[in-house]
Amino acid sequence: MYAFFTLIAGACQSAMASLNGMLSDCVGMFGMSLMVHAIGGILLILYIRLFVHEKLKLTGMPWYLYSAGFFGIFLVASSSYCISALGVSVMTCISVTGQLVISAVIDHFGWFGVPRIPFNKKRIPCFIMILAGLILVNIA
C-alpha cells in the first residue's frame, strides 16, 4: 500500500510541477508558490477541522524542523522555474537523482532520526544505472 501511495505521489508531483509552471507564467514564481501553499494550507485546515478534530501543534519542536517549510517552497518554486527550460521528464529525472543521492547520505549517517543504513558497494551499480538513465534522457 505504501509503494502504491508513493507511486501516486510521484505522479502528482510531476503533474503539479507542470501546472505550477503554467501558473507561474500567469502570476510569477513567488505568486504561484504563495497560491499553491495558501490553497494547500486552507484545504488542510478544512480537512483537520472536519475530519481529524485534533488541535494543531505548532510549537515545542526543534528549530530545524521548521526548515521543512523552506524546502517545500524551494521545491515548488525551483521545479516550476526549471520546467520551462528543461521539460517535465528531464526536470523530474534530475530531481529524482538529487533525491536518491541525498537519501543515500541521510540513510548512511542516520540523519533526522531515520534508521542508519550504511552505504555499501553493492549500491554503486544502481547509482551508475541511474546516472546513465539521466544522461540518456538528457541527450534523447
Kinemage of the C-alpha trace (Angstrom):
@kinemage 1
@onewidth
@group {chain A} dominant
@subgroup {mainchain}
@vectorlist {calphas} color= white
{ca met a 1} P 0.000 0.000 0.000
{ca tyr a 2} L 2.857 2.403 0.833
{ca ala a 3} L 4.501 1.740 -2.527
{ca phe a 4} L 1.204 2.470 -4.303
{ca phe a 5} L 0.735 5.773 -2.458
{ca thr a 6} L 4.357 6.685 -3.215
{ca leu a 7} L 3.796 5.942 -6.894
{ca ile a 8} L 0.679 8.151 -6.910
{ca ala a 9} L 2.577 10.894 -5.044
{ca gly a 10} L 5.295 10.826 -7.711
{ca ala a 11} L 2.690 11.130 -10.461
{ca cys a 12} L 1.069 14.027 -8.613
{ca gln a 13} L 4.442 15.726 -8.213
{ca ser a 14} L 5.059 15.734 -11.974
{ca ala a 15} L 1.514 16.904 -12.725
{ca met a 16} L 1.793 19.590 -10.037
{ca ala a 17} L 5.126 20.827 -11.400
{ca ser a 18} L 3.623 21.135 -14.881
{ca leu a 19} L 0.595 23.051 -13.627
{ca asn a 20} L 2.762 25.214 -11.389
{ca gly a 21} L 4.898 26.130 -14.400
{ca met a 22} L 1.796 27.301 -16.230
{ca leu a 23} L 0.554 29.137 -13.133
{ca ser a 24} L 3.890 30.920 -12.694
{ca asp a 25} L 3.533 32.275 -16.237
{ca cys a 26} L 0.331 33.983 -15.051
{ca val a 27} L 1.258 35.200 -11.550
{ca gly a 28} L 5.054 34.872 -11.336
{ca met a 29} L 7.117 32.308 -9.490
{ca phe a 30} L 6.564 33.668 -5.990
{ca gly a 31} L 2.881 34.386 -6.613
{ca met a 32} L 2.468 30.801 -7.786
{ca ser a 33} L 4.272 29.457 -4.725
{ca leu a 34} L 2.108 31.601 -2.440
{ca met a 35} L -1.083 30.426 -4.157
{ca val a 36} L -0.087 26.752 -4.013
{ca his a 37} L 0.821 26.890 -0.325
{ca ala a 38} L -2.139 29.073 0.662
{ca ile a 39} L -4.639 26.819 -1.108
{ca gly a 40} L -2.949 23.731 0.345
{ca gly a 41} L -2.998 25.284 3.817
{ca ile a 42} L -6.683 26.191 3.596
{ca leu a 43} L -7.588 22.694 2.382
{ca leu a 44} L -5.579 21.101 5.190
{ca ile a 45} L -7.204 23.308 7.813
{ca leu a 46} L -10.638 22.365 6.492
{ca tyr a 47} L -9.741 18.675 6.460
{ca ile a 48} L -8.396 18.801 10.014
{ca arg a 49} L -11.452 20.674 11.304
{ca leu a 50} L -13.984 18.470 9.511
{ca phe a 51} L -12.429 15.019 9.807
{ca val a 52} L -9.486 14.845 12.197
{ca his a 53} L -10.760 17.006 15.069
{ca glu a 54} L -7.386 17.485 16.689
{ca lys a 55} L -5.636 20.661 17.687
{ca leu a 56} L -2.657 21.693 15.586
{ca lys a 57} L 0.623 21.784 17.474
{ca leu a 58} L 2.900 24.441 16.008
{ca thr a 59} L 5.337 24.989 18.893
{ca gly a 60} L 7.679 22.975 21.075
{ca met a 61} L 9.612 21.397 18.210
{ca pro a 62} L 13.330 21.666 17.486
{ca trp a 63} L 14.001 24.762 15.374
{ca tyr a 64} L 15.346 22.817 12.405
{ca leu a 65} L 12.017 21.032 11.829
{ca tyr a 66} L 10.567 24.322 10.611
{ca ser a 67} L 13.013 24.158 7.670
{ca ala a 68} L 10.656 21.641 6.036
{ca gly a 69} L 8.525 24.641 5.037
{ca phe a 70} L 11.523 26.237 3.352
{ca phe a 71} L 12.256 23.029 1.467
{ca gly a 72} L 8.628 22.815 0.353
{ca ile a 73} L 8.681 26.354 -1.004
{ca phe a 74} L 12.046 25.784 -2.668
{ca leu a 75} L 10.829 22.539 -4.265
{ca val a 76} L 7.679 24.127 -5.674
{ca ala a 77} L 9.395 27.294 -6.896
{ca ser a 78} L 12.519 25.686 -8.360
{ca ser a 79} L 10.740 22.826 -10.134
{ca ser a 80} L 8.239 25.231 -11.663
{ca tyr a 81} L 11.037 27.563 -12.736
{ca cys a 82} L 13.046 24.756 -14.354
{ca ile a 83} L 10.155 23.073 -16.189
{ca ser a 84} L 10.026 25.704 -18.930
{ca ala a 85} L 13.711 25.251 -19.737
{ca leu a 86} L 14.120 21.507 -19.143
{ca gly a 87} L 10.699 19.955 -19.665
{ca val a 88} L 8.867 17.751 -17.181
{ca ser a 89} L 10.696 14.478 -17.785
{ca val a 90} L 14.220 15.918 -17.592
{ca met a 91} L 13.351 18.049 -14.554
{ca thr a 92} L 11.822 15.025 -12.816
{ca cys a 93} L 14.782 12.818 -13.740
{ca ile a 94} L 17.270 15.311 -12.327
{ca ser a 95} L 15.081 15.817 -9.258
{ca val a 96} L 14.854 12.081 -8.595
{ca thr a 97} L 18.644 11.807 -8.959
{ca gly a 98} L 19.068 14.509 -6.328
{ca gln a 99} L 16.570 12.746 -4.079
{ca leu a 100} L 18.404 9.426 -4.408
{ca val a 101} L 21.809 10.909 -3.654
{ca ile a 102} L 20.705 12.860 -0.573
{ca ser a 103} L 18.569 9.959 0.652
{ca ala a 104} L 21.635 7.674 0.490
{ca val a 105} L 23.603 10.240 2.525
{ca ile a 106} L 20.765 10.612 5.059
{ca asp a 107} L 20.474 6.819 5.389
{ca his a 108} L 24.241 6.380 5.697
{ca phe a 109} L 24.573 8.846 8.562
{ca gly a 110} L 21.140 8.269 10.116
{ca trp a 111} L 20.288 11.971 9.973
{ca phe a 112} L 16.907 13.314 11.051
{ca gly a 113} L 16.196 10.314 13.255
{ca val a 114} L 15.955 7.725 10.463
{ca pro a 115} L 17.497 4.294 10.991
{ca arg a 116} L 21.166 4.247 9.962
{ca ile a 117} L 21.670 2.170 6.802
{ca pro a 118} L 25.334 2.362 5.812
{ca phe a 119} L 26.131 2.810 2.130
{ca asn a 120} L 27.775 -0.268 0.662
{ca lys a 121} L 29.499 -1.083 -2.605
{ca lys a 122} L 26.503 -3.129 -3.801
{ca arg a 123} L 24.594 0.120 -4.376
{ca ile a 124} L 27.192 1.614 -6.724
{ca pro a 125} L 25.914 -0.185 -9.879
{ca cys a 126} L 22.414 1.106 -9.123
{ca phe a 127} L 23.643 4.675 -8.918
{ca ile a 128} L 25.629 4.222 -12.133
{ca met a 129} L 22.491 2.961 -13.897
{ca ile a 130} L 20.507 5.942 -12.590
{ca leu a 131} L 23.209 8.317 -13.830
{ca ala a 132} L 23.203 6.557 -17.218
{ca gly a 133} L 19.418 6.930 -17.392
{ca leu a 134} L 19.701 10.621 -16.582
{ca ile a 135} L 22.252 11.081 -19.346
{ca leu a 136} L 20.088 9.166 -21.839
{ca val a 137} L 17.010 11.240 -21.010
{ca asn a 138} L 19.016 14.438 -21.479
{ca ile a 139} L 20.556 13.530 -24.849
{ca ala a 140} L 17.494 11.854 -26.370
